[in-house]
Amino acid sequence: MEQYNEKILIKYRDKPLKIHDVLTNKSSTVKNFETPEAFIFVYEKELFLSLKDGKIRLYSINGDIISDFGDQCVYSQESEPQGQQ
């Protein structure tokens, strides 16, 4: 759960993101939102970023996707060499 000004963002594992406005008491759902590894707010612009599997997505505070940055990957996870753990 995250608070972003008058909005409360409720992140469930493997379920859509819920955004609840405490001033209007209205809620919205962001479909196709995967539980992120990182979640960053850009307060001045009323945007937030999510990072999942090296992919960054930029959303408006209302849950509309602004950009997926062309599905570019910011890092890659290298697998462990066989026989090492």
Secondary structure, 3 states (H helix, E strand, C coil): CEEECCEEEECCCCCCEEEEECCCCEEEEECCCCCCCEEEEEHHHCEEEEEECCEEEEEECCCCEEECHHHCECCCCCCCCCCCC
